[in-house]
Amino acid sequence: MTEQEKEYRTERMVRTAVECNKLTLDCVTTGQVARRLKMTAKGLYKRLQELDIMFKDSGLWMLSPRFNALNLVRYRYIPYYTMEGEFKMRVYPVWTPDGVEFIMHNA
């Protein structure tokens, strides 16, 4: 891949991340939900995993497939460069208003 192709790919990924992130403006992080429950984000993830609501796959917390149609979670994308100049994308789940309500009643 040429340098120009890398730059184009990076720009395209950043534009996609920005568009996807616009869909998460009304969402809150797991840490924010956890604080409402007097828990840590790590503790809430563990509880959601025990209840088979979420699972971890390749370092990313994912909603269990049986809940996908309920619009509980969206994903936020954070593009960044490593110290070596490599472009990366951090992805994490955020909870929709329906998702927050679901957690408050089920966790």
Backbone hydrogen bonds in HBPLUS format (Angstrom, degrees):
<---DONOR---> <-ACCEPTOR-->    atom                        ^
c    i                          cat <-CA-CA->   ^        H-A-AA   ^      H-
h    n   atom  resd res      DA  || num        DHA   H-A  angle D-A-AA Bond
n    s   type  num  typ     dist DA aas  dist angle  dist       angle   num
A0006-LYS N   A0002-THR O   2.97 MM   4  6.29 154.1  2.04 149.3 156.6     1
A0007-GLU N   A0003-GLU O   2.97 MM   4  6.24 159.7  2.01 148.4 153.6     2
A0008-TYR N   A0004-GLN O   2.96 MM   4  6.19 160.4  2.00 148.1 153.4     3
A0009-ARG N   A0005-GLU O   2.91 MM   4  6.07 161.4  1.94 148.0 153.2     4
A0010-THR N   A0006-LYS O   2.89 MM   4  6.09 161.4  1.92 152.0 157.1     5
A0011-GLU N   A0007-GLU O   2.90 MM   4  6.11 166.1  1.92 152.3 156.0     6
A0012-ARG N   A0008-TYR O   2.94 MM   4  6.11 159.8  1.98 149.6 155.2     7
A0013-MET N   A0009-ARG O   2.93 MM   4  6.16 155.5  1.99 148.2 154.9     8
A0014-VAL N   A0010-THR O   2.95 MM   4  6.20 157.3  2.00 153.3 159.3     9
A0015-ARG N   A0011-GLU O   2.97 MM   4  6.21 163.7  1.99 151.2 155.5    10
A0016-THR N   A0012-ARG O   2.99 MM   4  6.19 156.9  2.04 145.8 152.2    11
A0017-ALA N   A0013-MET O   2.90 MM   4  6.12 155.5  1.96 145.4 152.3    12
A0018-VAL N   A0014-VAL O   2.93 MM   4  6.19 159.0  1.97 153.5 158.7    13
A0019-GLU N   A0015-ARG O   3.04 MM   4  6.30 161.6  2.08 148.7 153.3    14
A0020-CYS N   A0016-THR O   2.91 MM   4  6.14 162.6  1.94 153.2 158.0    15
A0021-ASN N   A0017-ALA O   2.83 MM   4  5.94 157.4  1.88 150.1 156.8    16
A0022-LYS N   A0018-VAL O   3.15 MM   4  6.36 135.2  2.36 141.2 151.6    17
A0023-LEU N   A0020-CYS O   3.04 MM   3  5.53 143.9  2.17 109.4 119.0    18
A0024-THR N   A0021-ASN O   2.95 MM   3  5.19 161.3  1.99 109.6 115.4    19
A0027-CYS N   A0024-THR O   2.99 MM   3  5.07 162.6  2.02 114.9 117.2    20
A0028-VAL N   A0095-TRP O   2.96 MM  67  5.24 150.6  2.04 138.1 145.0    21
A0095-TRP N   A0028-VAL O   2.71 MM  67  5.24 162.4  1.74 164.3 159.7    22
A0033-VAL N   A0029-THR O   3.18 MM   4  6.57 158.2  2.23 149.2 154.6    23
A0034-ALA N   A0030-THR O   2.82 MM   4  5.98 160.7  1.86 151.2 157.4    24
A0035-ARG N   A0031-GLY O   3.01 MM   4  6.21 155.2  2.07 146.3 151.4    25
A0036-ARG N   A0033-VAL O   3.08 MM   3  5.27 122.3  2.43 100.0 114.2    26
A0037-LEU N   A0034-ALA O   2.91 MM   3  5.05 132.1  2.14 100.3 114.3    27
A0039-MET N   A0034-ALA O   2.86 MM   5  4.86 163.1  1.89 134.8 137.5    28
A0038-LYS N   A0035-ARG O   3.08 MM   3  4.82 162.2  2.11 101.4 105.8    29
A0044-LEU N   A0040-THR O   2.92 MM   4  6.20 153.9  1.99 149.1 156.4    30
A0045-TYR N   A0041-ALA O   2.85 MM   4  6.11 164.6  1.87 156.3 160.2    31
A0046-LYS N   A0042-LYS O   3.01 MM   4  6.22 159.2  2.06 145.5 151.3    32
A0047-ARG N   A0043-GLY O   2.97 MM   4  6.21 155.7  2.03 143.7 150.3    33
A0048-LEU N   A0044-LEU O   2.83 MM   4  6.08 161.8  1.86 156.5 161.3    34
A0049-GLN N   A0045-TYR O   2.86 MM   4  6.06 145.5  1.98 146.5 156.3    35
A0050-GLU N   A0046-LYS O   2.93 MM   4  6.21 155.0  1.99 147.3 153.9    36
A0051-LEU N   A0047-ARG O   3.03 MM   4  6.30 144.6  2.16 143.7 153.2    37
A0053-ILE N   A0048-LEU O   2.80 MM   5  5.11 162.0  1.83 168.4 164.0    38
A0054-MET N   A0048-LEU O   3.25 MM   6  5.48 155.1  2.31 112.6 113.9    39
A0052-ASP N   A0049-GLN O   3.03 MM   3  4.94 159.6  2.07 105.2 110.5    40
A0064-SER N   A0053-ILE O   2.82 MM  11  5.31 173.5  1.82 138.2 136.9    41
A0055-PHE N   A0062-MET O   2.89 MM   7  5.42 153.0  1.96 150.6 159.4    42
A0062-MET N   A0055-PHE O   2.75 MM   7  5.42 171.4  1.75 168.4 171.2    43
A0057-ASP N   A0060-LEU O   2.89 MM   3  5.27 168.2  1.90 143.3 145.5    44
A0060-LEU N   A0057-ASP O   3.00 MM   3  5.27 165.4  2.02 114.6 119.0    45
A0067-PHE N   A0064-SER O   2.92 MM   3  5.81 168.8  1.93 134.0 137.8    46
A0068-ASN N   A0065-PRO O   3.12 MM   3  5.20 163.2  2.14 109.9 115.2    47
A0070-LEU N   A0067-PHE O   3.02 MM   3  5.58 163.4  2.05 122.0 127.4    48
A0096-THR N   A0072-LEU O   2.94 MM  24  5.37 166.7  1.96 135.5 140.0    49
A0074-ARG N   A0094-VAL O   2.94 MM  20  5.46 161.0  1.98 156.6 162.3    50
A0094-VAL N   A0074-ARG O   2.85 MM  20  5.46 160.5  1.89 152.4 153.3    51
A0076-ARG N   A0092-TYR O   2.88 MM  16  5.51 170.1  1.89 163.7 162.2    52
A0092-TYR N   A0076-ARG O   3.08 MM  16  5.51 155.3  2.14 148.8 156.3    53
A0078-ILE N   A0090-ARG O   2.75 MM  12  4.96 163.2  1.78 151.7 156.5    54
A0090-ARG N   A0078-ILE O   2.88 MM  12  4.96 176.0  1.88 138.3 138.5    55
A0080-TYR N   A0088-LYS O   2.96 MM   8  5.42 162.3  1.99 147.7 147.9    56
A0088-LYS N   A0080-TYR O   2.76 MM   8  5.42 166.3  1.78 169.7 168.2    57
A0082-THR N   A0086-GLU O   2.82 MM   4  5.18 157.6  1.87 143.6 150.1    58
A0085-GLY N   A0082-THR O   2.90 MM   3  5.15 162.1  1.93 112.0 116.6    59
A0099-GLY N   A0096-THR O   2.93 MM   3  4.84 115.7  2.36  94.9 111.6    60
A0100-VAL N   A0096-THR O   2.89 MM   4  6.25 154.6  1.96 159.0 165.5    61
A0101-GLU N   A0097-PRO O   3.12 MM   4  6.35 165.6  2.14 148.5 151.9    62
A0102-PHE N   A0098-ASP O   2.92 MM   4  6.11 153.8  1.98 143.2 151.1    63
A0103-ILE N   A0099-GLY O   2.92 MM   4  6.17 161.1  1.95 151.3 155.4    64
A0104-MET N   A0100-VAL O   2.93 MM   4  6.14 165.2  1.96 154.2 158.5    65
A0105-HIS N   A0101-GLU O   3.16 MM   4  6.36 140.0  2.33 142.1 151.4    66
A0106-ASN N   A0102-PHE O   2.97 MM   4  6.05 126.8  2.27 141.1 155.8    67
A0106-ASN N   A0103-ILE O   3.09 MM   3  5.03 136.2  2.29  97.4 109.9    68
A0107-ALA N   A0103-ILE O   2.86 MM   4  5.22 158.4  1.90 153.0 149.2    69
